[in-house]
Amino acid sequence: MKKWTLGLLISLVGLLVLSACGSTDKKDDGASAKPADGDGYEETTIRLAYNLPQDHHIAIGIENFAKEVTEKSDGKVKVQVFPAGQLLSDKDMNQSILSGGVEMGVNSSTLWSSTVPAMGIFDVPYIFNDYAAVGEAVNGEFGEKLSGAMEEKGAKVLMYADYGYVQFANNKRELKKPEDFKGLKIRSIGDLPSELIQAYGASPVFMGGGEVYMALQRNTVDGATSGTTAMLQRKYDEVTKYLTVNNYAYLEFLLAVNKDYWDKLPAKTQELLTEVAAETETWIREQAEKEDTESAKALEEKGMEVYYVPEDELDIWKDAAAPVRDVFIENAGDLGQELLDLVDKK
């Protein structure tokens, strides 16, 4: 009996020792299971679509944005890019962003104006006289008001990407004054550009960027409005003869995110996206003036006849375009007037 009692006692002591060891092991396991103090990013994949040619300076900036975000998060925040209309056309882009069909996308301010009329401000003729003025505007109160209007509709603006000035190309005749537009069919990129084309006496035809080359080739349209960068990349020199440079509008492209998706992202991820977007925006803005100048020269070297409207003749073009400003105010209401007032103060 004594032997049995002694054995039982030894067994109990052994169990207590094992229990203590097990308890210590659990504490160690618990410590190792806690989140590391590393980068702290939660894994996510963001689909980003755009419609521009891949060698356009905005496209190059966007591709680098995606690469930087992925690299800086050590691959945790992956930005999957669908370039050059592979996933969405420019006409379908905005609705897809707003509905969450795609998390992030790049599209022109002109096309966003159908959702937020105030975005048409960039298509109001001749309100931005130089590149620096645009950057100052979008990074100040002007940009804050526009971004706020976009968020009310369900899209967070992450970046204003400078496309540059837009011009007119055609295959019929030189356009040296507004009256020269009479009777032409000109591809338009939105409502206000269509108003301008009509004010100059031509007929606007709306179509996506990828459709223009064939339309010009088949004489479905006589000309088109676009930036010289896209004209060069889309080979307008093969299907049009004349280019008129009058810098009538300064086009912006917006990198926008579905607002509900954005709000659910961790703060650390939001900070990363915002930081890299700001760096990319600056780089793109620096490229815009350079690309405008070089692409216009390249088109001329490829055989297009380029007419630069003299500065002392711009008032003729501005006066003929005056009705477009009134249409913008009618469409954009008080916010539109506020934006014009902010630009006019500069």
URNORNOR-V150849 format. One record per residue. N is the residue number from 1. RES is the residue in one letter. OMEGA is omega in whole degrees, -180 to 180 (NA if undefined). D_FIRST is the distance of its C-alpha to the first C-alpha in Angstrom with 1 decimal. Layout:
((N & RES & OMEGA & D_FIRST) (N & RES & OMEGA & D_FIRST))
This chain:
((1 & M & 180 & 0.0) (2 & K & 179 & 3.8) (3 & K & 180 & 5.4) (4 & W & -180 & 5.1) (5 & T & -180 & 6.2) (6 & L & 179 & 8.6) (7 & G & 179 & 9.8) (8 & L & -179 & 10.5) (9 & L & 179 & 12.3) (10 & I & 179 & 14.3) (11 & S & -180 & 15.3) (12 & L & 178 & 16.5) (13 & V & 179 & 18.5) (14 & G & 179 & 20.0) (15 & L & 179 & 21.1) (16 & L & 179 & 22.7) (17 & V & 179 & 24.6) (18 & L & 179 & 25.8) (19 & S & 179 & 26.9) (20 & A & 179 & 28.8) (21 & C & 179 & 30.5) (22 & G & -180 & 31.4) (23 & S & 179 & 32.9) (24 & T & 179 & 34.9) (25 & D & -179 & 36.1) (26 & K & 179 & 37.3) (27 & K & 179 & 39.3) (28 & D & 179 & 40.9) (29 & D & -179 & 41.8) (30 & G & -180 & 43.2) (31 & A & -178 & 45.5) (32 & S & -178 & 46.8) (33 & A & -180 & 47.6) (34 & K & 179 & 49.9) (35 & P & 179 & 53.7) (36 & A & 179 & 55.1) (37 & D & -177 & 57.9) (38 & G & -174 & 60.3) (39 & D & 175 & 63.4) (40 & G & 179 & 61.8) (41 & Y & 174 & 64.1) (42 & E & -177 & 62.9) (43 & E & 176 & 63.9) (44 & T & 175 & 67.0) (45 & T & -179 & 70.0) (46 & I & 176 & 73.4) (47 & R & -178 & 76.3) (48 & L & -179 & 79.6) (49 & A & 172 & 82.9) (50 & Y & -172 & 86.5) (51 & N & -177 & 89.8) (52 & L & 173 & 91.8) (53 & P & -174 & 92.6) (54 & Q & 179 & 89.9) (55 & D & 174 & 92.3) (56 & H & -175 & 93.4) (57 & H & 176 & 92.4) (58 & I & 180 & 90.4) (59 & A & 179 & 88.5) (60 & I & 178 & 87.8) (61 & G & -179 & 86.5) (62 & I & 178 & 84.3) (63 & E & 179 & 82.8) (64 & N & 175 & 82.1) (65 & F & -179 & 80.5) (66 & A & -180 & 78.1) (67 & K & -178 & 77.3) (68 & E & 180 & 76.7) (69 & V & -179 & 74.4) (70 & T & -178 & 72.3) (71 & E & -177 & 72.2) (72 & K & 177 & 71.5) (73 & S & -177 & 68.5) (74 & D & 176 & 67.2) (75 & G & -180 & 67.8) (76 & K & 179 & 65.8) (77 & V & -177 & 69.0) (78 & K & 176 & 71.0) (79 & V & -178 & 74.6) (80 & Q & -173 & 75.8) (81 & V & 174 & 79.6) (82 & F & -172 & 82.0) (83 & P & 166 & 85.4) (84 & A & 176 & 89.0) (85 & G & -179 & 88.5) (86 & Q & -177 & 85.9) (87 & L & -176 & 83.8) (88 & L & 172 & 86.2) (89 & S & 179 & 90.0) (90 & D & -180 & 91.3) (91 & K & -179 & 92.4) (92 & D & -171 & 88.8) (93 & M & -171 & 86.9) (94 & N & -180 & 87.0) (95 & Q & 178 & 85.8) (96 & S & 177 & 82.9) (97 & I & -177 & 81.8) (98 & L & -178 & 82.2) (99 & S & -178 & 80.3) (100 & G & 177 & 77.5) (101 & G & 172 & 78.6) (102 & V & -176 & 78.5) (103 & E & -172 & 76.8) (104 & M & 180 & 79.5) (105 & G & 180 & 83.1) (106 & V & 178 & 86.4) (107 & N & -174 & 89.6) (108 & S & 174 & 93.0) (109 & S & 180 & 93.8) (110 & T & -179 & 96.6) (111 & L & 176 & 94.4) (112 & W & -178 & 92.0) (113 & S & 176 & 95.1) (114 & S & 177 & 94.9) (115 & T & 178 & 91.6) (116 & V & -175 & 92.4) (117 & P & -179 & 96.2) (118 & A & 177 & 96.1) (119 & M & 176 & 95.0) (120 & G & -180 & 98.5) (121 & I & -178 & 99.5) (122 & F & 178 & 99.3) (123 & D & 175 & 102.0) (124 & V & -171 & 104.4) (125 & P & 167 & 107.2) (126 & Y & 179 & 107.9) (127 & I & 177 & 105.6) (128 & F & -174 & 103.8) (129 & N & -180 & 106.2) (130 & D & -175 & 103.9) (131 & Y & -177 & 100.4) (132 & A & -179 & 99.1) (133 & A & -180 & 100.0) (134 & V & 179 & 97.7) (135 & G & 178 & 94.7) (136 & E & -178 & 95.4) (137 & A & -174 & 95.6) (138 & V & 178 & 92.4) (139 & N & 180 & 90.4) (140 & G & -177 & 91.7) (141 & E & 177 & 92.3) (142 & F & -180 & 94.1) (143 & G & 179 & 91.0) (144 & E & 180 & 88.7) (145 & K & 179 & 90.8) (146 & L & -179 & 90.8) (147 & S & 178 & 87.1) (148 & G & 178 & 86.4) (149 & A & 178 & 88.6) (150 & M & -180 & 86.7) (151 & E & 178 & 83.3) (152 & E & 180 & 84.6) (153 & K & 177 & 85.2) (154 & G & 180 & 81.8) (155 & A & 177 & 82.4) (156 & K & 178 & 81.3) (157 & V & -179 & 83.9) (158 & L & -177 & 82.2) (159 & M & 168 & 85.3) (160 & Y & -176 & 89.1) (161 & A & -176 & 90.3) (162 & D & 176 & 93.9) (163 & Y & -178 & 95.8) (164 & G & -178 & 99.1) (165 & Y & 178 & 102.6) (166 & V & -173 & 103.8) (167 & Q & 178 & 107.2) (168 & F & 173 & 109.4) (169 & A & 176 & 110.2) (170 & N & -178 & 112.6) (171 & N & -177 & 114.7) (172 & K & -175 & 118.0) (173 & R & 175 & 119.5) (174 & E & 177 & 119.0) (175 & L & -177 & 117.7) (176 & K & 177 & 119.6) (177 & K & -177 & 119.8) (178 & P & -178 & 118.2) (179 & E & -178 & 121.1) (180 & D & 179 & 120.4) (181 & F & -172 & 117.3) (182 & K & 176 & 119.5) (183 & G & -179 & 118.9) (184 & L & 172 & 115.9) (185 & K & -174 & 112.6) (186 & I & 175 & 109.8) (187 & R & 179 & 106.1) (188 & S & 180 & 104.4) (189 & I & 180 & 100.8) (190 & G & -174 & 100.5) (191 & D & -178 & 102.3) (192 & L & 173 & 104.0) (193 & P & 177 & 105.0) (194 & S & 177 & 106.6) (195 & E & 180 & 108.5) (196 & L & 180 & 109.8) (197 & I & 177 & 110.9) (198 & Q & 179 & 112.8) (199 & A & 178 & 114.3) (200 & Y & 174 & 115.7) (201 & G & 179 & 117.2) (202 & A & 179 & 114.9) (203 & S & 179 & 112.5) (204 & P & 175 & 108.8) (205 & V & -177 & 106.5) (206 & F & 175 & 102.8) (207 & M & 179 & 100.6) (208 & G & -176 & 97.5) (209 & G & -178 & 97.8) (210 & G & -177 & 97.0) (211 & E & -167 & 99.8) (212 & V & -176 & 102.7) (213 & Y & -178 & 103.7) (214 & M & 179 & 104.4) (215 & A & 177 & 106.1) (216 & L & -180 & 108.4) (217 & Q & -178 & 109.0) (218 & R & -179 & 110.0) (219 & N & 172 & 112.0) (220 & T & 172 & 109.9) (221 & V & 180 & 110.2) (222 & D & -177 & 112.7) (223 & G & -177 & 110.5) (224 & A & 171 & 107.2) (225 & T & -179 & 105.8) (226 & S & 173 & 102.8) (227 & G & -179 & 101.9) (228 & T & 177 & 103.5) (229 & T & 180 & 100.1) (230 & A & 177 & 99.3) (231 & M & -179 & 102.9) (232 & L & -177 & 102.5) (233 & Q & 179 & 99.2) (234 & R & 171 & 100.3) (235 & K & 176 & 103.6) (236 & Y & -178 & 106.0) (237 & D & 180 & 108.6) (238 & E & -174 & 108.8) (239 & V & 173 & 109.7) (240 & T & -177 & 111.4) (241 & K & -171 & 114.3) (242 & Y & 177 & 114.5) (243 & L & 175 & 112.1) (244 & T & 179 & 112.9) (245 & V & 178 & 110.9) (246 & N & 176 & 111.1) (247 & N & -173 & 107.5) (248 & Y & 179 & 107.8) (249 & A & -179 & 104.0) (250 & Y & -172 & 100.9) (251 & L & 173 & 98.1) (252 & E & 168 & 94.4) (253 & F & -177 & 91.4) (254 & L & 167 & 88.3) (255 & L & -174 & 84.7) (256 & A & -179 & 83.1) (257 & V & 173 & 79.5) (258 & N & -171 & 78.4) (259 & K & 179 & 77.7) (260 & D & 178 & 74.6) (261 & Y & -180 & 73.1) (262 & W & -177 & 74.0) (263 & D & -179 & 72.4) (264 & K & 179 & 69.1) (265 & L & 175 & 69.0) (266 & P & -178 & 66.8) (267 & A & -179 & 68.8) (268 & K & 178 & 68.2) (269 & T & 177 & 69.7) (270 & Q & -180 & 72.6) (271 & E & 179 & 73.3) (272 & L & -179 & 73.3) (273 & L & -180 & 75.7) (274 & T & -179 & 78.0) (275 & E & -178 & 78.1) (276 & V & 178 & 78.9) (277 & A & 180 & 81.4) (278 & A & 178 & 83.3) (279 & E & -179 & 83.6) (280 & T & 180 & 84.8) (281 & E & 179 & 87.3) (282 & T & -180 & 88.9) (283 & W & -179 & 89.2) (284 & I & -180 & 90.8) (285 & R & 179 & 93.3) (286 & E & -179 & 94.4) (287 & Q & -169 & 95.0) (288 & A & -178 & 97.1) (289 & E & 180 & 100.3) (290 & K & -178 & 100.1) (291 & E & 178 & 99.5) (292 & D & -177 & 102.3) (293 & T & -176 & 104.8) (294 & E & -178 & 103.9) (295 & S & 177 & 103.6) (296 & A & 178 & 107.0) (297 & K & -180 & 108.5) (298 & A & 178 & 106.8) (299 & L & 178 & 108.2) (300 & E & 179 & 111.6) (301 & E & 180 & 111.2) (302 & K & 173 & 110.3) (303 & G & 179 & 113.6) (304 & M & 175 & 113.2) (305 & E & -173 & 116.0) (306 & V & 177 & 114.4) (307 & Y & 177 & 116.1) (308 & Y & -179 & 114.8) (309 & V & 179 & 116.1) (310 & P & -177 & 117.9) (311 & E & -178 & 116.4) (312 & D & 177 & 119.7) (313 & E & -177 & 119.7) (314 & L & -180 & 116.2) (315 & D & 178 & 117.6) (316 & I & 180 & 119.3) (317 & W & -180 & 116.0) (318 & K & -179 & 114.2) (319 & D & 180 & 116.9) (320 & A & -178 & 116.7) (321 & A & -175 & 112.9) (322 & A & -179 & 113.1) (323 & P & -178 & 112.3) (324 & V & 179 & 108.9) (325 & R & 180 & 107.8) (326 & D & 179 & 108.8) (327 & V & 179 & 106.8) (328 & F & -179 & 103.7) (329 & I & 179 & 104.0) (330 & E & -178 & 104.5) (331 & N & -171 & 101.4) (332 & A & 174 & 99.1) (333 & G & -175 & 100.2) (334 & D & -180 & 99.4) (335 & L & 178 & 96.9) (336 & G & 179 & 99.4) (337 & Q & 178 & 102.0) (338 & E & -179 & 99.5) (339 & L & 178 & 98.7) (340 & L & 179 & 102.4) (341 & D & 180 & 103.0) (342 & L & 179 & 100.3) (343 & V & -178 & 101.9) (344 & D & -180 & 105.4) (345 & K & -175 & 104.5) (346 & K & NA & 103.8))
